[in-house]
Amino acid sequence: MKTERKEILKRTLLIFPVLIAVIGVGAMVRSRKGPEKLPLKETARQVRVITTRATDVVPRAIGYGYVEPGQVWQVVPEVSGKIIEVSPNFKKGSFVKKGDVLVRIDPNTYRLTVRQTEASVGNIQARLTELNRKEKNYQSSLEIEEKLLDLKKKELKRNQRALRSHSISDSTYDQAQMNYQTQLTRAQDIENALRLIPTTRKALEADLEQYRAKLEEARLDLRRTEIIVPFDCRITETSAEIGQYAPAGQSVATADGTATAEINTRIPMGKMAPLLRAVGGKPIRAGSEQTDQLRMDKIKQLFGLKVRVRLKAGSLEADWNADFARGDATIDAQTRTLGMIVVVENPYDQIIVGVRPPLVRNMFCEVEISGRPISQKVVIPRSAFHDGYVYVADSAHRLKRKPVTTDFAQTDFYVVREGLAPDEQLVVSDLIPAIEGMLLAPIEDKALSDRLMAQADGRSDIR
């Protein structure tokens, strides 16, 4: 009996806690309140915005190209000979000045040629002098012979009268006639010699001119034995030494001029159009009175073009002011770009050690060409333009989608033609998804706005 009581007691003790738990859970369920119903509330999406502003836009185009010297001198001897002397600066990388003697070729052969030709000229001049004297002598002799001929003629006439009166013999008359003919022949010989003198003189004068030309050529060849530097330049290559024979027409060195550096940059036609669209607000049309202004030497002033050349090489950044020189005559068939040649004047005078190096051949540079400002245009960042539309926040901070037409694009922004006015809140955040009418919490991005204005009006670089 005691054992049964113990078992009953154990079971009772096990069931009692379970009953208490069930009663407690039931009480909690009955006392539980239903879910609290809250009113619906729209969450605003936080976005960055800028306030659109109108500004004078400076159209700019960026291109790239390699530096070439404005002048290149191929040092080519015009006469052959052995090199007997070179300038101390006849070395790659050295600078030489205009008028310096760079190379001297052995002049002895050319001096001898000059002397020989001078002797030939002197010989012909002496022969001309002799001919002039001979002409004077012939003229004097002719006067004498003509007087003697007149006397012989009078004597012959007297003998003719005497012969008719039988005062002289036939042989005496024949002798008088022979004397007359002899004197006539002598006078005619002198006249013939005088007639030949002008022809002889012309021949000698022609020979004199020929030898004078040879003398001038010989003297020119003698001067050519000294190769003179034609302009300030820098030696870029040498291929001759003292004692080496230099044949005429074969290059012995190359030098680049230091006065100017040129960059031939390629720019897409679409980028150049905003720079060249108008003069004084009026387009230039073919056949107008202004067509003659399109000469290359006036384009810079006509369109107000300004050029800046930049070099970026690692941590080194340098820039130069440049001038628009000319445009290429053709369009590149593959890239459809227009070649623009710009010039930097006196690049070696602008060297700043460690800051601005000289512009040398094959240096790769960026070229920025800017035109006259276009008055009061709204600009927007490229990231805010979505296939012909932009997003703005209206006065109720709701997202609105607006169609926009652009005029032209620069590297980081578009210039708006129509569809967007100043003082609108332009959304510059990338909204995904962008649902028209959604509530926005706009935050003004002043840094982006200031950077955009600085790029548009030309106060900062465009990239």
Summary of the structure (lengths in Angstrom):
residues: 463
radius of gyration: 53.0
end to end distance: 103.2
largest distance: 231.2
contacts: 1258
relative contact order: 0.18
helix: 39%
strand: 32%
